[in-house]
Amino acid sequence: MSRVDSVIEVIKFIEEHLTEKLDLELIANAVNYSKYHLHRMFTDTVGLTIHDYVQRRQITEAAKLLVFSEKPIIDIALKAGYESQQAFTTIFKAMYKESPLQFRKNEVFYPLQLEYKFDNHLDLLKEKPNAKREILLATKADIPLWMDLVRLVIDGFPKLKEDKHVKVLKHYIKKNSAFIMKEGSIVIGIMMISFKTGSIDFLGVHPLYRNQGLTQLFLDKVICELLTNKQISITTFRKGDKADTGYRKILKDFGFAEAELLTEFGYPTQKMILPKGLEGCIDNE
């Protein structure tokens, strides 16, 4: 069984037991792995620890119940695997930036984490990667596959609503500002930019391909071709945000520096800027 096959098996078990109290040891025993091997394999493959994936999935399903059901909050807390409403409220507020009660009153659901679905990607992962991957302009025909990837990277984009994203995406496609990278029949990287402001307004890389240098390829495209002679910016989570699964660190590792604190769509974020002189480009020839 391949590493991705094993991860799919683990995810299936987690999804079938989301209403239970799950931990690494219990999951490892269920799928017959040592917990140390399972932790390393899962984290290296998808970029999230099992603990983070389970917590985010359970909180997401709880948020859905808060908005779309009338179940008491204590019942939702127990269903999400928490032993008390207080423990649930503490974690929920750290992730969603408001209490479960306020989230219910607002009546607006958005997911922290959707189920990772990789089944249809297995054949491609077994093949040798393309020697030279191309970043192309996205078209309206690409929207369904684009949205498949959005669902896999939803953890990096708080308060994202699919219908609104599609509307914005169509605008960027019309302006030749939406870019896409494919591997066979799936999309493995997406980006939207603003030529006017010099900002990267959306950047997502498939979890199973994040260790293959795709983020650098997209940044090189921006720096060397699309937004030359502009100060390049992007927004991400603020320092210490419990909902951040590593996006801020990735940008810092690429040389982005902290700029002003912002609030976007009611969510606290921070602008990051790529200083001049750090824009080295990869030679892909």
N, C-alpha and C positions, 0 to 999 in steps of 0.2 A: 504494500500500500504506500503510495506517495505521500509526501508531507502535506500537500493540499488536500488529498483524500482524507487524511487523518483529521485535518482541521475542519473539513466539512462534517465529518462524523461528530466531532466535538460540538460544533455549532448546532447540529441537529439535536443532540442530547440537551443542550442548554435551552433551546427554544421549546422543547417538549416539557421542560421542568421549570419554566420561568416563574411559576407561582410558588416555588419551593425555596427554601434557604439553601443556596448553592455556594460551595467553596471549591478551591483547587483540589483538595484531597478527595472530596466526594466525586467530582467530575473525573479525576484521574482514575479512581477505582472503577468507575462506570465504563470507561473506555479502555481499561487495561494498560495504562501507561504509568510510569513513575511520575510523581507530581513535578519533579525537577525537569525531566525531559519534556513533559507536556507544557510547562510554563515557557520554556525556551523556544520550543517549536511553534507554539501559538503566537507568541510575541514577535518572533523573527518573521513569521509568515504574514501576519495582518497588521503589525504595528501597534497592537493593543494588548495589554495583559488580559488574561481570562477574567480577573477580578473587575477590571474596567469595563470590559465588554458586558459581563453579566449585570453589573450595577447600572450601566447606561441603558441596557435593554429593559431591565425591570422598571427603572424610573420612567422610561418612555411609555411603557404600557400602562403604568400608573397614571401618568399625565393624561393619557387617552381616556382612561376611566373617569378622571376628574371632570373632563369636559363633556364626555358623551354618555355618562351614566349618573345616577343619583345615589350611588353607593356611598355610605358614610366613609369619611376619610380614614378612620381606624381600620375598616374592612379592606380598603385599598392598600393601606400600609402593610397589613398582614399578608395580603395576596401578593405583594411585591417582595415578600421574604423578610420583612422587618418585624421585630418583636414588639415594637411600641410605635405609637403615632409620633412621639417626640423624636425618636431616632430617624424615622422616615422624613419628618419635616426638616430636620437639620440637613440631611443629604439632598433632599429635593430643592431646598432654598439655595444651597451651594451650587447646584447645577442649573436651575431655572431662574435664579435671581429674584424669586418671589415665593411666598409660602404656598402650600397646596390650596389653601382656602382662597387666596387672591387669584391664583391661576384658574381655579374653578369659576370665580366671579367674572374673570375676563372672557371666558368662553372661547378662547383661541388656542387650539392645539398645534404644536409643532414638535417633531421628534428630535431627541438628542442622538439616538442611534437606531437605525433600522437593521433588520436582520441581514447579515452578510450572506449573499447568495452567489456561490462560485461554480455551481454544477456545470453550467454551460460554457465554462472557461477552461475546463480541464484539458481538452484536446489541444488548444492553443498553447497552454503552458508546457506541454510535453514536446512541442516543436522548438527548433532553434530560433531564437529571436531574430527579427529582421536586422540585417547588418547596418542599415541606415534607415532609421525611422524618420518619417516626414511629419511636420506640423503644417496642416492645411487649413484653409478657410472652411468654416462650418457652413452647411447649407440647411434649409428647412427640412430636407429629407433626413438629416442627421439627428433631429431633435429627439426621437424616441430612444436612440442609443445614447445620446448625450444624457438624457434623464436617467437612464439605467446607471450611469456612473455617478450622477449627482446623488442618487440614493445610497451609493456605497461610501461617499465622502461627506454625507450630511453632518457628521460629527464636527466638521470644521466650519460650519456655517449656521450659527444660532438663528432661530426664528425664520429660517428659510421655508417659504410656502411654495409648493410645486407650481401651482397655477400662475402665481406672480413671477416666478423664475422663468417659466416658459414665455410669458409676455415680454419680459426684459430681454431674454435670449433672442427672440425674433427681431427685436430692435437692433441688437448688436450684430446679428447676422446681416441685416439690411445695410448696416454701416461698415461691413467688412471688418468687424472688430471682435469676432468670435472665432476661435481657433481650436483645432481638434487633432488628435493623434489616434490612429487605429492600429490594432494588431489583428489581422484577419477580419472577423465579423464583429469584434467588440471594440469599444472605445476605451483607451487606457489613459488618456490625458485630455483635459479641456481647459480653456482659458478665455476670459473676456478682458479687454483692455479699453482704456479711454485715450485716444490720441490727443484729446484736448487737455486733459489734466496730467497725463503721464502716469496714470495709475493702472495697476492690475486689479481689476474689479472682481475677478473670480479665477481661481486656479485650483484644479483638482487632479490628482493622480491616483489611478487604481491602486488599492491597497496591496495587491499581489505584485505590483510592478514598481513600488516605491524605492526598492534597492537597486534599480537599474538606471539611475541617473536621469530620469525623465524630467524632474523638476529643474535640473540644471539646463537641459535642452530647451525648455520653455523660457527660462530666464535669459538664456543666450539669444533666443529668437527676439525677445523684447528688447534687450540691450543693444544688440548688434544690427537689428533690421527694422524693428517697428517703432521704438521710442528713442532713437539715437538723439543725443544732445539734450535729453530731458532728464529731470530728476525723477526717478522711478519710485513710486510708493505703493503700499499695499496695507490693508488693515487686518488685524488679527486680535486674538484674545489679549486682555490685559494680564500683566504679571500676577501670578498666583491664582488665576481663575481655575477652579476645580473642574470646569467643563472642558478645558483644553486638553486634548489628547496628544499634544506634541507639536502643533502647528507653529506656535510661537518660537520654539527652540529651532525648528527647521529654518525659519527665516533668519534667526540670529546666527545660525551656523553658516548661512550663505552671505552674511555680512550686513544684513539690514540693521539699521540703528533705530532706537526708539525715538518717536516724535510725540505729537500731542495726543492726549487722551480724548476719545470721542464717545458719543452715544449714537449708535445706528439702529434704527427700527426699535428703539427702546432698550437696546442691549449695550452694555459697556464694552468698548473696544479700544484699541490703540493703533494709531497710524505708525507705520514703519517705513523708513526711507533708506534707499541704497546710496551710500555716499559715493561721490565721484572718486574714481581711482580704483574701485573694487569691481569694475565691470569686465573682468577678463572673460574672453569667449573661448569655448571649446572648438578646436579644429576638427570638424567632422569628416574631413576628406580622407 
